[in-house]
Amino acid sequence: MASKPVWEQIGAGFVQHYYQQFDSDRTKLADLYTDASCLTWEGVGFQGHKAIMEKITSLPFQSIQHSITTQDHQPTPDSCVMSMVVGQLKADTDQVMGFQQTFLLKNVDNKWICTNDMFRLALHNFGA
């Protein structure tokens, strides 16, 4: 069987590392962002390492578990990797919720960092 393309290996490795860190100690995600990185969390934007980490570490739960349903990865024309993740999460004693997260990864000084990160819970209010 042929090995996966390099962009899929990079994306899958990043996704595994990201959610392991997020679930065990969110503060360890700091190394994945730079001052130029952007995060959109439920429609609210944050730019820069400090603002992103303040948002992530201030989320109102003590424990969280992510379960990845599927992930897709693509190379971009500028040698980056775009990764889309669909899964479920369980925070504290809340019910299980679906989510989608998209990352744009860039190699900076031989290290893959997240330049763009977009997160949404998969909640629908069809009656509104």
N, CA, C and O atoms as CSV, one atom per row, in Angstrom:
chain,resi,resn,atom,element,x,y,z
A,1,MET,N,N,0.847,-1.183,0.000
A,1,MET,CA,C,0.000,0.000,0.000
A,1,MET,C,C,0.889,1.241,0.000
A,1,MET,O,O,1.870,1.303,0.741
A,2,ALA,N,N,0.552,2.221,-0.821
A,2,ALA,CA,C,1.345,3.449,-0.918
A,2,ALA,C,C,1.175,4.287,0.342
A,2,ALA,O,O,0.114,4.287,0.965
A,3,SER,N,N,2.231,4.997,0.705
A,3,SER,CA,C,2.138,5.872,1.868
A,3,SER,C,C,1.304,7.097,1.508
A,3,SER,O,O,1.126,7.424,0.335
A,4,LYS,N,N,0.800,7.763,2.537
A,4,LYS,CA,C,-0.012,8.955,2.333
A,4,LYS,C,C,0.867,10.093,1.825
A,4,LYS,O,O,2.061,10.139,2.118
A,5,PRO,N,N,0.268,11.014,1.061
A,5,PRO,CA,C,1.034,12.192,0.638
A,5,PRO,C,C,1.538,12.970,1.857
A,5,PRO,O,O,0.942,12.917,2.933
A,6,VAL,N,N,2.632,13.684,1.670
A,6,VAL,CA,C,3.270,14.370,2.788
A,6,VAL,C,C,2.327,15.356,3.472
A,6,VAL,O,O,2.363,15.490,4.696
A,7,TRP,N,N,1.485,16.046,2.706
A,7,TRP,CA,C,0.574,17.006,3.335
A,7,TRP,C,C,-0.437,16.311,4.249
A,7,TRP,O,O,-0.838,16.880,5.265
A,8,GLU,N,N,-0.854,15.096,3.907
A,8,GLU,CA,C,-1.756,14.351,4.782
A,8,GLU,C,C,-1.034,13.908,6.049
A,8,GLU,O,O,-1.620,13.925,7.131
A,9,GLN,N,N,0.210,13.517,5.929
A,9,GLN,CA,C,0.998,13.138,7.104
A,9,GLN,C,C,1.185,14.334,8.035
A,9,GLN,O,O,1.039,14.208,9.251
A,10,ILE,N,N,1.507,15.492,7.461
A,10,ILE,CA,C,1.699,16.706,8.265
A,10,ILE,C,C,0.389,17.094,8.941
A,10,ILE,O,O,0.361,17.351,10.145
A,11,GLY,N,N,-0.692,17.137,8.172
A,11,GLY,CA,C,-1.993,17.515,8.732
A,11,GLY,C,C,-2.462,16.567,9.814
A,11,GLY,O,O,-2.897,17.005,10.879
A,12,ALA,N,N,-2.379,15.270,9.553
A,12,ALA,CA,C,-2.833,14.283,10.549
A,12,ALA,C,C,-1.974,14.334,11.808
A,12,ALA,O,O,-2.491,14.197,12.917
A,13,GLY,N,N,-0.673,14.530,11.645
A,13,GLY,CA,C,0.206,14.642,12.813
A,13,GLY,C,C,-0.118,15.867,13.639
A,13,GLY,O,O,-0.134,15.804,14.869
A,14,PHE,N,N,-0.383,16.998,12.964
A,14,PHE,CA,C,-0.749,18.223,13.670
A,14,PHE,C,C,-2.058,18.032,14.423
A,14,PHE,O,O,-2.154,18.384,15.599
A,15,VAL,N,N,-3.063,17.481,13.759
A,15,VAL,CA,C,-4.379,17.290,14.374
A,15,VAL,C,C,-4.261,16.408,15.621
A,15,VAL,O,O,-4.831,16.732,16.663
A,16,GLN,N,N,-3.537,15.312,15.522
A,16,GLN,CA,C,-3.369,14.428,16.678
A,16,GLN,C,C,-2.696,15.175,17.831
A,16,GLN,O,O,-3.150,15.102,18.973
A,17,HIS,N,N,-1.617,15.891,17.529
A,17,HIS,CA,C,-0.891,16.635,18.558
A,17,HIS,C,C,-1.769,17.735,19.167
A,17,HIS,O,O,-1.793,17.899,20.387
A,18,TYR,N,N,-2.483,18.479,18.336
A,18,TYR,CA,C,-3.317,19.585,18.801
A,18,TYR,C,C,-4.355,19.119,19.818
A,18,TYR,O,O,-4.465,19.690,20.903
A,19,TYR,N,N,-5.117,18.081,19.469
A,19,TYR,CA,C,-6.195,17.655,20.366
A,19,TYR,C,C,-5.667,16.924,21.601
A,19,TYR,O,O,-6.295,16.992,22.658
A,20,GLN,N,N,-4.547,16.237,21.501
A,20,GLN,CA,C,-3.937,15.654,22.705
A,20,GLN,C,C,-3.549,16.756,23.682
A,20,GLN,O,O,-3.798,16.644,24.882
A,21,GLN,N,N,-2.937,17.825,23.163
A,21,GLN,CA,C,-2.546,18.939,24.018
A,21,GLN,C,C,-3.764,19.660,24.568
A,21,GLN,O,O,-3.810,19.995,25.752
A,22,PHE,N,N,-4.753,19.900,23.710
A,22,PHE,CA,C,-5.956,20.615,24.138
A,22,PHE,C,C,-6.649,19.865,25.267
A,22,PHE,O,O,-7.087,20.475,26.243
A,23,ASP,N,N,-6.749,18.548,25.141
A,23,ASP,CA,C,-7.459,17.742,26.139
A,23,ASP,C,C,-6.674,17.581,27.433
A,23,ASP,O,O,-7.278,17.421,28.494
A,24,SER,N,N,-5.352,17.619,27.379
A,24,SER,CA,C,-4.552,17.389,28.590
A,24,SER,C,C,-4.107,18.680,29.267
A,24,SER,O,O,-4.152,18.774,30.494
A,25,ASP,N,N,-3.674,19.682,28.490
A,25,ASP,CA,C,-3.191,20.940,29.068
A,25,ASP,C,C,-3.183,21.998,27.974
A,25,ASP,O,O,-2.231,22.098,27.200
A,26,ARG,N,N,-4.263,22.795,27.915
A,26,ARG,CA,C,-4.431,23.791,26.851
A,26,ARG,C,C,-3.277,24.784,26.760
A,26,ARG,O,O,-3.011,25.318,25.683
A,27,THR,N,N,-2.588,25.041,27.868
A,27,THR,CA,C,-1.498,26.021,27.840
A,27,THR,C,C,-0.361,25.567,26.923
A,27,THR,O,O,0.412,26.395,26.440
A,28,LYS,N,N,-0.256,24.270,26.681
A,28,LYS,CA,C,0.804,23.752,25.819
A,28,LYS,C,C,0.555,24.023,24.339
A,28,LYS,O,O,1.417,23.733,23.509
A,29,LEU,N,N,-0.602,24.572,23.996
A,29,LEU,CA,C,-0.887,24.926,22.610
A,29,LEU,C,C,-0.157,26.199,22.195
A,29,LEU,O,O,-0.107,26.521,21.007
A,30,ALA,N,N,0.398,26.913,23.137
A,30,ALA,CA,C,1.043,28.206,22.866
A,30,ALA,C,C,2.106,28.113,21.780
A,30,ALA,O,O,2.244,29.042,20.984
A,31,ASP,N,N,2.849,27.035,21.725
A,31,ASP,CA,C,3.921,26.889,20.737
A,31,ASP,C,C,3.407,26.737,19.308
A,31,ASP,O,O,4.190,26.816,18.361
A,32,LEU,N,N,2.116,26.520,19.140
A,32,LEU,CA,C,1.564,26.290,17.808
A,32,LEU,C,C,1.120,27.572,17.115
A,32,LEU,O,O,0.775,27.541,15.934
A,33,TYR,N,N,1.120,28.698,17.827
A,33,TYR,CA,C,0.668,29.966,17.279
A,33,TYR,C,C,1.790,31.003,17.312
A,33,TYR,O,O,2.723,30.895,18.108
A,34,THR,N,N,1.688,32.011,16.437
A,34,THR,CA,C,2.649,33.115,16.406
A,34,THR,C,C,1.881,34.430,16.559
A,34,THR,O,O,0.654,34.437,16.654
A,35,ASP,N,N,2.614,35.528,16.581
A,35,ASP,CA,C,1.972,36.837,16.677
A,35,ASP,C,C,1.165,37.178,15.430
A,35,ASP,O,O,0.323,38.075,15.470
A,36,ALA,N,N,1.406,36.482,14.333
A,36,ALA,CA,C,0.657,36.714,13.091
A,36,ALA,C,C,-0.544,35.773,12.950
A,36,ALA,O,O,-1.342,35.936,12.027
A,37,SER,N,N,-0.686,34.794,13.847
A,37,SER,CA,C,-1.772,33.813,13.754
A,37,SER,C,C,-3.129,34.458,14.034
A,37,SER,O,O,-3.229,35.445,14.764
A,38,CYS,N,N,-4.171,33.873,13.433
A,38,CYS,CA,C,-5.548,34.328,13.645
A,38,CYS,C,C,-6.417,33.144,14.068
A,38,CYS,O,O,-6.258,32.029,13.572
A,39,LEU,N,N,-7.330,33.410,14.990
A,39,LEU,CA,C,-8.313,32.427,15.446
A,39,LEU,C,C,-9.694,33.054,15.324
A,39,LEU,O,O,-9.903,34.193,15.741
A,40,THR,N,N,-10.634,32.313,14.754
A,40,THR,CA,C,-12.041,32.692,14.822
A,40,THR,C,C,-12.736,31.608,15.622
A,40,THR,O,O,-12.782,30.451,15.204
A,41,TRP,N,N,-13.279,31.984,16.776
A,41,TRP,CA,C,-13.924,31.040,17.691
A,41,TRP,C,C,-15.396,31.411,17.771
A,41,TRP,O,O,-15.756,32.433,18.356
A,42,GLU,N,N,-16.242,30.581,17.184
A,42,GLU,CA,C,-17.681,30.839,17.191
A,42,GLU,C,C,-17.997,32.242,16.663
A,42,GLU,O,O,-18.841,32.949,17.215
A,43,GLY,N,N,-17.305,32.633,15.587
A,43,GLY,CA,C,-17.585,33.896,14.935
A,43,GLY,C,C,-16.872,35.117,15.496
A,43,GLY,O,O,-17.024,36.216,14.962
A,44,VAL,N,N,-16.097,34.948,16.562
A,44,VAL,CA,C,-15.361,36.057,17.170
A,44,VAL,C,C,-13.879,35.886,16.853
A,44,VAL,O,O,-13.304,34.816,17.055
A,45,GLY,N,N,-13.275,36.962,16.352
A,45,GLY,CA,C,-11.893,36.878,15.918
A,45,GLY,C,C,-10.881,37.286,16.975
A,45,GLY,O,O,-11.138,38.162,17.801
A,46,PHE,N,N,-9.720,36.630,16.932
A,46,PHE,CA,C,-8.589,36.920,17.810
A,46,PHE,C,C,-7.339,36.871,16.956
A,46,PHE,O,O,-7.176,35.959,16.146
A,47,GLN,N,N,-6.458,37.837,17.126
A,47,GLN,CA,C,-5.230,37.833,16.351
A,47,GLN,C,C,-4.036,37.937,17.278
A,47,GLN,O,O,-4.015,38.731,18.218
A,48,GLY,N,N,-3.043,37.114,16.986
A,48,GLY,CA,C,-1.805,37.114,17.751
A,48,GLY,C,C,-1.783,36.046,18.821
A,48,GLY,O,O,-2.814,35.653,19.367
A,49,HIS,N,N,-0.586,35.594,19.102
A,49,HIS,CA,C,-0.325,34.532,20.069
A,49,HIS,C,C,-1.003,34.800,21.415
A,49,HIS,O,O,-1.689,33.930,21.951
A,50,LYS,N,N,-0.812,35.997,21.955
A,50,LYS,CA,C,-1.339,36.322,23.288
A,50,LYS,C,C,-2.863,36.284,23.321
A,50,LYS,O,O,-3.445,35.670,24.215
A,51,ALA,N,N,-3.513,36.928,22.363
A,51,ALA,CA,C,-4.976,36.965,22.336
A,51,ALA,C,C,-5.566,35.569,22.138
A,51,ALA,O,O,-6.571,35.222,22.759
A,52,ILE,N,N,-4.943,34.775,21.277
A,52,ILE,CA,C,-5.429,33.413,21.029
A,52,ILE,C,C,-5.315,32.572,22.295
A,52,ILE,O,O,-6.256,31.867,22.659
A,53,MET,N,N,-4.181,32.643,22.961
A,53,MET,CA,C,-4.002,31.833,24.172
A,53,MET,C,C,-4.900,32.308,25.304
A,53,MET,O,O,-5.370,31.490,26.095
A,54,GLU,N,N,-5.148,33.608,25.401
A,54,GLU,CA,C,-6.094,34.099,26.413
A,54,GLU,C,C,-7.475,33.514,26.178
A,54,GLU,O,O,-8.151,33.118,27.128
A,55,LYS,N,N,-7.904,33.456,24.914
A,55,LYS,CA,C,-9.209,32.872,24.605
A,55,LYS,C,C,-9.240,31.380,24.944
A,55,LYS,O,O,-10.148,30.912,25.632
A,56,ILE,N,N,-8.260,30.653,24.465
A,56,ILE,CA,C,-8.254,29.202,24.661
A,56,ILE,C,C,-8.189,28.840,26.148
A,56,ILE,O,O,-8.897,27.937,26.594
A,57,THR,N,N,-7.356,29.530,26.908
A,57,THR,CA,C,-7.211,29.178,28.329
A,57,THR,C,C,-8.361,29.694,29.183
A,57,THR,O,O,-8.528,29.252,30.320
A,58,SER,N,N,-9.160,30.623,28.655
A,58,SER,CA,C,-10.287,31.147,29.439
A,58,SER,C,C,-11.600,30.423,29.156
A,58,SER,O,O,-12.633,30.788,29.717
A,59,LEU,N,N,-11.580,29.414,28.305
A,59,LEU,CA,C,-12.815,28.682,28.011
A,59,LEU,C,C,-13.374,28.086,29.306
A,59,LEU,O,O,-12.623,27.566,30.131
A,60,PRO,N,N,-14.708,28.167,29.479
A,60,PRO,CA,C,-15.324,27.874,30.786
A,60,PRO,C,C,-15.573,26.397,31.086
A,60,PRO,O,O,-16.710,26.013,31.363
A,61,PHE,N,N,-14.558,25.583,31.039
A,61,PHE,CA,C,-14.704,24.189,31.439
A,61,PHE,C,C,-13.398,23.741,32.067
A,61,PHE,O,O,-12.338,24.312,31.811
A,62,GLN,N,N,-13.492,22.709,32.894
A,62,GLN,CA,C,-12.312,22.158,33.556
A,62,GLN,C,C,-11.677,21.036,32.743
A,62,GLN,O,O,-10.454,20.934,32.649
A,63,SER,N,N,-12.528,20.196,32.158
A,63,SER,CA,C,-12.003,19.067,31.382
A,63,SER,C,C,-12.752,18.972,30.059
A,63,SER,O,O,-13.911,19.371,29.942
A,64,ILE,N,N,-12.054,18.432,29.069
A,64,ILE,CA,C,-12.653,18.270,27.744
A,64,ILE,C,C,-12.049,17.034,27.084
A,64,ILE,O,O,-10.889,16.691,27.314
A,65,GLN,N,N,-12.855,16.378,26.265
A,65,GLN,CA,C,-12.414,15.220,25.480
A,65,GLN,C,C,-12.899,15.423,24.053
A,65,GLN,O,O,-14.097,15.589,23.823
A,66,HIS,N,N,-11.991,15.413,23.102
A,66,HIS,CA,C,-12.336,15.495,21.690
A,66,HIS,C,C,-12.286,14.102,21.083
A,66,HIS,O,O,-11.404,13.304,21.401
A,67,SER,N,N,-13.234,13.822,20.214
A,67,SER,CA,C,-13.243,12.583,19.442
A,67,SER,C,C,-13.353,12.974,17.966
A,67,SER,O,O,-14.349,13.562,17.546
A,68,ILE,N,N,-12.331,12.645,17.191
A,68,ILE,CA,C,-12.288,13.038,15.785
A,68,ILE,C,C,-13.064,12.024,14.949
A,68,ILE,O,O,-12.777,10.828,14.987
A,69,THR,N,N,-14.043,12.508,14.200
A,69,THR,CA,C,-14.829,11.667,13.309
A,69,THR,C,C,-14.130,11.514,11.963
A,69,THR,O,O,-13.996,10.408,11.439
A,70,THR,N,N,-13.689,12.640,11.414
A,70,THR,CA,C,-13.002,12.628,10.131
A,70,THR,C,C,-12.110,13.855,10.019
A,70,THR,O,O,-12.325,14.865,10.689
A,71,GLN,N,N,-11.115,13.745,9.169
A,71,GLN,CA,C,-10.233,14.879,8.899
A,71,GLN,C,C,-9.792,14.807,7.444
A,71,GLN,O,O,-9.550,13.732,6.895
A,72,ASP,N,N,-9.697,15.987,6.839
A,72,ASP,CA,C,-9.256,16.097,5.457
A,72,ASP,C,C,-8.127,17.110,5.394
A,72,ASP,O,O,-8.127,18.095,6.133
A,73,HIS,N,N,-7.162,16.869,4.511
A,73,HIS,CA,C,-5.988,17.733,4.399
A,73,HIS,C,C,-5.709,18.009,2.930
A,73,HIS,O,O,-5.870,17.132,2.080
A,74,GLN,N,N,-5.287,19.245,2.637
A,74,GLN,CA,C,-4.938,19.622,1.276
A,74,GLN,C,C,-3.666,20.462,1.284
A,74,GLN,O,O,-3.418,21.220,2.222
A,75,PRO,N,N,-2.859,20.322,0.228
A,75,PRO,CA,C,-1.732,21.241,0.073
A,75,PRO,C,C,-2.254,22.550,-0.507
A,75,PRO,O,O,-3.242,22.548,-1.241
A,76,THR,N,N,-1.611,23.653,-0.193
A,76,THR,CA,C,-1.983,24.935,-0.781
A,76,THR,C,C,-0.889,25.362,-1.762
A,76,THR,O,O,0.228,24.848,-1.695
A,77,PRO,N,N,-1.186,26.278,-2.658
A,77,PRO,CA,C,-0.182,26.699,-3.647
A,77,PRO,C,C,1.075,27.319,-3.027
A,77,PRO,O,O,2.125,27.347,-3.669
A,78,ASP,N,N,0.980,27.815,-1.788
A,78,ASP,CA,C,2.138,28.441,-1.152
A,78,ASP,C,C,2.820,27.519,-0.137
A,78,ASP,O,O,3.417,27.989,0.832
A,79,SER,N,N,2.728,26.214,-0.361
A,79,SER,CA,C,3.402,25.180,0.443
A,79,SER,C,C,2.904,25.091,1.879
A,79,SER,O,O,3.643,24.671,2.769
A,80,CYS,N,N,1.664,25.480,2.108
A,80,CYS,CA,C,1.038,25.302,3.418
A,80,CYS,C,C,0.159,24.051,3.368
A,80,CYS,O,O,0.046,23.409,2.324
A,81,VAL,N,N,-0.454,23.714,4.482
A,81,VAL,CA,C,-1.376,22.588,4.556
A,81,VAL,C,C,-2.664,23.075,5.207
A,81,VAL,O,O,-2.639,23.666,6.286
A,82,MET,N,N,-3.789,22.823,4.544
A,82,MET,CA,C,-5.097,23.144,5.112
A,82,MET,C,C,-5.708,21.857,5.639
A,82,MET,O,O,-5.741,20.840,4.946
A,83,SER,N,N,-6.193,21.914,6.880
A,83,SER,CA,C,-6.782,20.737,7.515
A,83,SER,C,C,-8.172,21.077,8.042
A,83,SER,O,O,-8.358,22.083,8.727
A,84,MET,N,N,-9.147,20.229,7.716
A,84,MET,CA,C,-10.497,20.377,8.232
A,84,MET,C,C,-10.817,19.162,9.100
A,84,MET,O,O,-10.613,18.017,8.696
A,85,VAL,N,N,-11.318,19.438,10.289
A,85,VAL,CA,C,-11.613,18.380,11.256
A,85,VAL,C,C,-13.090,18.439,11.625
A,85,VAL,O,O,-13.634,19.516,11.869
A,86,VAL,N,N,-13.729,17.289,11.665
A,86,VAL,CA,C,-15.098,17.157,12.138
A,86,VAL,C,C,-15.074,16.132,13.258
A,86,VAL,O,O,-14.443,15.081,13.137
A,87,GLY,N,N,-15.764,16.441,14.348
A,87,GLY,CA,C,-15.774,15.504,15.457
A,87,GLY,C,C,-16.799,15.863,16.509
A,87,GLY,O,O,-17.727,16.637,16.274
A,88,GLN,N,N,-16.602,15.274,17.677
A,88,GLN,CA,C,-17.463,15.530,18.828
A,88,GLN,C,C,-16.581,15.889,20.009
A,88,GLN,O,O,-15.421,15.485,20.093
A,89,LEU,N,N,-17.164,16.662,20.925
A,89,LEU,CA,C,-16.446,16.985,22.151
A,89,LEU,C,C,-17.393,16.883,23.329
A,89,LEU,O,O,-18.607,17.040,23.201
A,90,LYS,N,N,-16.801,16.619,24.473
A,90,LYS,CA,C,-17.551,16.569,25.728
A,90,LYS,C,C,-16.774,17.373,26.747
A,90,LYS,O,O,-15.647,17.032,27.103
A,91,ALA,N,N,-17.397,18.454,27.216
A,91,ALA,CA,C,-16.774,19.330,28.201
A,91,ALA,C,C,-17.475,19.143,29.543
A,91,ALA,O,O,-18.697,19.253,29.637
A,92,ASP,N,N,-16.690,18.860,30.578
A,92,ASP,CA,C,-17.206,18.638,31.934
A,92,ASP,C,C,-18.390,17.665,31.877
A,92,ASP,O,O,-18.258,16.564,31.343
A,93,THR,N,N,-19.537,18.062,32.421
A,93,THR,CA,C,-20.702,17.177,32.431
A,93,THR,C,C,-21.721,17.548,31.366
A,93,THR,O,O,-22.842,17.038,31.380
A,94,ASP,N,N,-21.347,18.434,30.437
A,94,ASP,CA,C,-22.244,18.822,29.352
A,94,ASP,C,C,-22.510,17.640,28.428
A,94,ASP,O,O,-21.783,16.647,28.448
A,95,GLN,N,N,-23.555,17.758,27.623
A,95,GLN,CA,C,-23.833,16.720,26.633
A,95,GLN,C,C,-22.772,16.751,25.537
A,95,GLN,O,O,-22.078,17.753,25.369
A,96,VAL,N,N,-22.651,15.682,24.813
A,96,VAL,CA,C,-21.724,15.596,23.699
A,96,VAL,C,C,-22.221,16.529,22.590
A,96,VAL,O,O,-23.409,16.559,22.270
A,97,MET,N,N,-21.287,17.287,22.014
A,97,MET,CA,C,-21.628,18.233,20.948
A,97,MET,C,C,-20.705,18.005,19.756
A,97,MET,O,O,-19.540,17.644,19.919
A,98,GLY,N,N,-21.235,18.219,18.571
A,98,GLY,CA,C,-20.427,18.152,17.372
A,98,GLY,C,C,-19.656,19.445,17.179
A,98,GLY,O,O,-20.060,20.499,17.669
A,99,PHE,N,N,-18.543,19.359,16.461
A,99,PHE,CA,C,-17.770,20.551,16.149
A,99,PHE,C,C,-17.068,20.384,14.812
A,99,PHE,O,O,-16.909,19.274,14.304
A,100,GLN,N,N,-16.649,21.529,14.249
A,100,GLN,CA,C,-15.808,21.559,13.058
A,100,GLN,C,C,-14.698,22.551,13.317
A,100,GLN,O,O,-14.934,23.616,13.887
A,101,GLN,N,N,-13.487,22.213,12.903
A,101,GLN,CA,C,-12.354,23.112,13.062
A,101,GLN,C,C,-11.480,23.012,11.826
A,101,GLN,O,O,-11.228,21.924,11.310
A,102,THR,N,N,-11.022,24.165,11.361
A,102,THR,CA,C,-10.175,24.233,10.181
A,102,THR,C,C,-8.873,24.932,10.544
A,102,THR,O,O,-8.882,25.979,11.191
A,103,PHE,N,N,-7.762,24.352,10.127
A,103,PHE,CA,C,-6.430,24.895,10.402
A,103,PHE,C,C,-5.711,25.166,9.087
A,103,PHE,O,O,-5.845,24.404,8.130
A,104,LEU,N,N,-4.948,26.256,9.044
A,104,LEU,CA,C,-3.995,26.483,7.969
A,104,LEU,C,C,-2.616,26.434,8.616
A,104,LEU,O,O,-2.300,27.229,9.502
A,105,LEU,N,N,-1.806,25.491,8.160
A,105,LEU,CA,C,-0.497,25.225,8.755
A,105,LEU,C,C,0.605,25.705,7.829
A,105,LEU,O,O,0.525,25.544,6.611
A,106,LYS,N,N,1.631,26.292,8.419
A,106,LYS,CA,C,2.757,26.804,7.642
A,106,LYS,C,C,4.056,26.381,8.307
A,106,LYS,O,O,4.167,26.383,9.533
A,107,ASN,N,N,5.028,26.021,7.496
A,107,ASN,CA,C,6.337,25.648,8.018
A,107,ASN,C,C,7.164,26.916,8.215
A,107,ASN,O,O,7.493,27.617,7.258
A,108,VAL,N,N,7.492,27.195,9.477
A,108,VAL,CA,C,8.305,28.358,9.836
A,108,VAL,C,C,9.506,27.846,10.619
A,108,VAL,O,O,9.346,27.263,11.691
A,109,ASP,N,N,10.704,28.060,10.091
A,109,ASP,CA,C,11.932,27.608,10.752
A,109,ASP,C,C,11.888,26.112,11.072
A,109,ASP,O,O,12.240,25.695,12.175
A,110,ASN,N,N,11.452,25.308,10.091
A,110,ASN,CA,C,11.373,23.845,10.218
A,110,ASN,C,C,10.408,23.382,11.306
A,110,ASN,O,O,10.591,22.315,11.892
A,111,LYS,N,N,9.382,24.186,11.573
A,111,LYS,CA,C,8.356,23.820,12.555
A,111,LYS,C,C,6.999,24.205,11.969
A,111,LYS,O,O,6.832,25.309,11.452
A,112,TRP,N,N,6.031,23.291,12.051
A,112,TRP,CA,C,4.696,23.575,11.531
A,112,TRP,C,C,3.901,24.334,12.581
A,112,TRP,O,O,3.697,23.855,13.697
A,113,ILE,N,N,3.459,25.525,12.203
A,113,ILE,CA,C,2.659,26.351,13.112
A,113,ILE,C,C,1.293,26.604,12.468
A,113,ILE,O,O,1.104,26.411,11.267
A,114,CYS,N,N,0.365,27.035,13.291
A,114,CYS,CA,C,-0.991,27.319,12.837
A,114,CYS,C,C,-1.114,28.820,12.570
A,114,CYS,O,O,-1.060,29.630,13.495
A,115,THR,N,N,-1.279,29.180,11.300
A,115,THR,CA,C,-1.444,30.591,10.970
A,115,THR,C,C,-2.906,31.014,11.063
A,115,THR,O,O,-3.208,32.165,11.378
A,116,ASN,N,N,-3.817,30.071,10.786
A,116,ASN,CA,C,-5.244,30.355,10.831
A,116,ASN,C,C,-5.976,29.167,11.443
A,116,ASN,O,O,-5.666,28.010,11.159
A,117,ASP,N,N,-6.960,29.482,12.292
A,117,ASP,CA,C,-7.700,28.469,13.035
A,117,ASP,C,C,-9.144,28.954,13.135
A,117,ASP,O,O,-9.399,30.046,13.644
A,118,MET,N,N,-10.088,28.148,12.651
A,118,MET,CA,C,-11.503,28.492,12.737
A,118,MET,C,C,-12.258,27.354,13.407
A,118,MET,O,O,-12.152,26.200,12.993
A,119,PHE,N,N,-13.031,27.691,14.458
A,119,PHE,CA,C,-13.748,26.687,15.243
A,119,PHE,C,C,-15.226,27.039,15.321
A,119,PHE,O,O,-15.591,28.195,15.533
A,120,ARG,N,N,-16.069,26.029,15.148
A,120,ARG,CA,C,-17.517,26.165,15.331
A,120,ARG,C,C,-18.085,24.894,15.936
A,120,ARG,O,O,-17.744,23.784,15.528
A,121,LEU,N,N,-18.966,25.081,16.924
A,121,LEU,CA,C,-19.787,23.962,17.386
A,121,LEU,C,C,-20.817,23.684,16.304
A,121,LEU,O,O,-21.246,24.598,15.599
A,122,ALA,N,N,-21.205,22.449,16.173
A,122,ALA,CA,C,-22.190,22.064,15.158
A,122,ALA,C,C,-23.585,22.125,15.778
A,122,ALA,O,O,-24.257,21.109,15.960
A,123,LEU,N,N,-23.991,23.345,16.092
A,123,LEU,CA,C,-25.295,23.579,16.681
A,123,LEU,C,C,-26.172,24.246,15.638
A,123,LEU,O,O,-25.724,25.148,14.929
A,124,HIS,N,N,-27.399,23.813,15.541
A,124,HIS,CA,C,-28.309,24.360,14.535
A,124,HIS,C,C,-29.599,24.791,15.216
A,124,HIS,O,O,-30.164,24.058,16.029
A,125,ASN,N,N,-30.051,25.978,14.877
A,125,ASN,CA,C,-31.327,26.464,15.381
A,125,ASN,C,C,-32.203,26.719,14.158
A,125,ASN,O,O,-32.283,27.841,13.657
A,126,PHE,N,N,-32.852,25.665,13.691
A,126,PHE,CA,C,-33.632,25.771,12.470
A,126,PHE,C,C,-34.934,26.547,12.669
A,126,PHE,O,O,-35.545,26.980,11.693
A,127,GLY,N,N,-35.365,26.728,13.914
A,127,GLY,CA,C,-36.608,27.436,14.194
A,127,GLY,C,C,-36.428,28.941,14.204
A,127,GLY,O,O,-37.419,29.672,14.205
A,128,ALA,N,N,-35.200,29.426,14.213
A,128,ALA,CA,C,-35.001,30.885,14.317
A,128,ALA,C,C,-35.102,31.563,12.974
A,128,ALA,O,O,-34.960,32.782,12.886
